[in-house]
């Protein structure tokens, strides 16, 4: 189950653009993904982890679309498709885009003739709730060393760790992988899916 919330700040800038028939819309987009892992065991603590990314994107939107008094839901099919194509590089969902575009259009309609630039600060927080399971397949194996997990292993120093993307490894194998990432100045990613495990600022020096 995944759901999102967002906060929006729109600021017009009084500056004449070289594109008099378009608005330059600068998006400063910050996305935060919070993954909540709910254990299937009653009374177990709920785990969570988060990753954050930021991006700045400048796009040009025709003034006639932004100045139009037509509600967004009643725009022509061609104008609706054009808006979504223009904004597709922002990496936000079409549903979220439909929520923020009316505010951008209202800001553009209030701008005077010397204003052709709008700065949009968008903060999106997504929550992904997943169900954890402590059940381990007897045939499961570490994807790094390819050895099966031996639940009867007498060596207590060998532990099994689960990443936030739900993949399971020997702790010593994953540590070697993370050190390799550090040596190559690469993000700390999952060896299987390359999903970011945590940012470089969050790992302790070993």
VMD Tcl script that draws the C-alpha trace (Angstrom):
set ca {
  {0.00 0.00 0.00}
  {1.43 3.39 -1.00}
  {0.07 6.88 -0.50}
  {1.50 10.39 -0.84}
  {1.13 13.84 0.64}
  {2.58 17.10 -0.65}
  {3.15 20.75 0.19}
  {3.31 23.45 -2.45}
  {4.69 26.97 -2.63}
  {4.40 29.04 -5.82}
  {6.23 32.34 -6.31}
  {5.94 34.57 -9.40}
  {9.07 36.47 -10.43}
  {8.71 39.87 -12.08}
  {11.02 39.35 -15.01}
  {10.33 39.56 -18.72}
  {11.04 36.23 -20.40}
  {12.53 35.82 -23.85}
  {9.53 33.62 -24.55}
  {6.63 36.06 -24.42}
  {4.12 33.39 -25.41}
  {5.20 30.98 -22.65}
  {5.66 30.85 -18.92}
  {8.94 29.54 -17.60}
  {8.02 27.32 -14.66}
  {10.94 26.27 -12.45}
  {10.19 23.22 -10.30}
  {12.25 22.59 -7.19}
  {11.05 19.12 -6.30}
  {11.99 17.29 -3.10}
  {10.80 13.71 -2.80}
  {10.94 11.70 0.39}
  {10.06 8.00 0.47}
  {9.26 6.53 3.87}
  {9.02 2.75 3.89}
  {7.21 1.29 6.88}
  {7.73 -2.41 7.56}
  {4.99 -3.99 9.64}
  {5.91 -7.30 11.24}
  {3.52 -10.21 11.08}
  {4.44 -11.07 14.68}
  {2.07 -9.50 17.26}
  {3.79 -7.00 19.52}
  {6.81 -6.57 17.25}
  {8.10 -3.06 16.67}
  {7.31 -1.32 13.42}
  {10.46 -0.50 11.43}
  {10.81 2.41 9.06}
  {13.45 3.88 6.76}
  {13.50 6.87 4.46}
  {15.30 8.18 1.38}
  {15.23 11.73 0.04}
  {16.03 13.12 -3.41}
  {15.92 16.63 -4.85}
  {15.78 17.90 -8.43}
  {15.31 21.19 -10.25}
  {13.58 21.28 -13.62}
  {12.64 24.27 -15.80}
  {9.81 23.81 -18.29}
  {7.96 26.09 -20.70}
  {4.16 26.08 -20.67}
  {2.17 28.06 -23.29}
  {0.64 31.18 -21.74}
  {-2.72 30.58 -23.41}
  {-3.13 27.32 -21.46}
  {-2.19 28.86 -18.12}
  {-4.25 32.01 -18.71}
  {-7.30 30.09 -19.87}
  {-10.29 30.33 -17.54}
  {-11.35 26.84 -18.52}
  {-11.22 24.41 -15.56}
  {-8.49 21.84 -15.85}
  {-11.03 19.03 -16.07}
  {-12.70 20.73 -19.05}
  {-9.61 21.48 -21.12}
  {-9.54 20.02 -24.60}
  {-7.97 16.59 -24.91}
  {-5.07 18.09 -26.90}
  {-4.30 20.68 -24.20}
  {-4.53 18.07 -21.44}
  {-2.15 15.71 -23.26}
  {0.22 18.61 -23.95}
  {0.30 19.62 -20.28}
  {1.07 16.10 -19.15}
  {3.75 15.65 -21.82}
  {5.41 18.95 -20.86}
  {5.42 17.98 -17.17}
  {6.36 14.32 -17.66}
  {10.04 15.02 -16.94}
  {9.17 16.09 -13.38}
  {8.76 12.49 -12.29}
  {5.53 13.06 -10.36}
  {2.37 11.03 -10.80}
  {-0.38 12.31 -13.16}
  {-2.76 12.39 -10.17}
  {-0.43 14.69 -8.22}
  {0.12 16.82 -11.31}
  {-3.64 17.31 -11.67}
  {-3.74 18.53 -8.06}
  {-1.00 21.16 -8.36}
  {-1.68 22.48 -11.89}
  {-4.80 24.49 -10.88}
  {-2.72 26.44 -8.32}
  {-0.03 27.10 -10.93}
  {-2.65 28.31 -13.42}
  {-4.26 30.57 -10.82}
  {-0.87 32.11 -10.02}
  {-0.17 32.67 -13.73}
  {-3.55 34.37 -14.24}
  {-2.76 36.84 -11.44}
  {0.63 37.76 -12.94}
  {1.07 41.10 -14.70}
  {2.40 41.46 -18.23}
  {6.02 41.69 -17.05}
  {5.94 38.38 -15.23}
  {6.69 35.27 -17.22}
  {8.48 33.17 -14.64}
  {7.07 31.12 -11.77}
  {9.04 29.17 -9.17}
  {7.30 26.10 -7.76}
  {8.67 24.51 -4.57}
  {7.14 21.04 -4.32}
  {7.72 18.70 -1.39}
  {6.31 15.20 -1.87}
  {6.32 12.59 0.88}
  {5.36 9.03 -0.10}
  {4.61 6.31 2.41}
  {5.04 2.68 1.40}
  {3.65 0.20 3.93}
  {4.80 -3.39 3.47}
  {4.21 -6.53 5.50}
  {7.30 -8.19 6.86}
  {7.58 -11.92 7.41}
  {10.10 -13.68 9.60}
  {9.44 -16.96 7.84}
  {12.53 -18.13 5.96}
  {12.47 -20.60 3.11}
  {14.64 -23.62 3.94}
  {16.10 -23.42 0.44}
  {16.79 -19.68 0.64}
  {20.34 -18.64 -0.06}
  {22.49 -15.56 0.19}
  {22.53 -13.93 -3.24}
  {26.15 -12.85 -2.76}
  {27.93 -16.05 -1.70}
  {25.16 -18.39 -2.99}
  {25.27 -20.47 0.21}
  {21.99 -21.60 1.73}
  {20.99 -20.07 5.04}
  {21.68 -22.71 7.67}
  {19.38 -22.08 10.61}
  {21.28 -24.67 12.61}
  {24.64 -23.01 12.11}
  {26.60 -23.17 15.35}
  {28.68 -20.12 14.43}
  {26.77 -17.33 16.22}
  {28.83 -14.70 14.40}
  {27.02 -15.50 11.14}
  {23.85 -13.43 11.04}
  {21.20 -12.88 8.42}
  {20.20 -9.31 7.55}
  {17.21 -8.02 5.61}
  {17.50 -4.80 3.58}
  {14.71 -2.24 3.33}
  {13.95 -3.61 -0.15}
  {13.18 -7.01 1.46}
  {16.24 -8.92 0.22}
  {18.17 -11.14 2.62}
  {21.94 -11.74 2.90}
  {24.61 -12.89 5.32}
  {25.69 -9.81 7.26}
  {29.39 -10.40 6.47}
  {28.62 -10.75 2.74}
  {26.59 -7.54 2.67}
  {29.32 -5.70 4.59}
  {31.91 -6.71 1.97}
  {29.55 -5.46 -0.75}
  {29.06 -2.11 1.00}
  {32.81 -1.69 1.41}
  {33.19 -2.30 -2.31}
  {30.56 0.39 -2.96}
  {32.52 2.78 -0.73}
  {35.83 2.01 -2.44}
  {34.28 2.67 -5.86}
  {32.48 5.79 -4.54}
  {29.12 4.28 -5.50}
  {25.79 4.59 -3.66}
  {25.11 1.98 -1.00}
  {22.75 -0.17 -3.03}
  {21.19 -3.61 -2.80}
  {23.29 -6.24 -4.65}
  {20.12 -7.72 -6.15}
  {17.84 -4.83 -7.17}
  {20.29 -1.88 -6.88}
  {17.77 -0.06 -4.70}
  {19.39 2.47 -2.38}
  {19.83 0.94 1.08}
  {20.87 4.18 2.73}
  {22.77 7.33 1.82}
  {26.52 7.58 2.29}
  {26.01 9.94 5.24}
  {24.04 7.32 7.17}
  {26.61 4.49 7.30}
  {28.98 4.12 10.24}
  {32.67 3.74 9.55}
  {33.67 0.15 10.03}
}
mol new
graphics top color blue
foreach p $ca { graphics top sphere $p radius 0.5 }
foreach p [lrange $ca 0 end-1] q [lrange $ca 1 end] { graphics top cylinder $p $q radius 0.2 }
display resetview
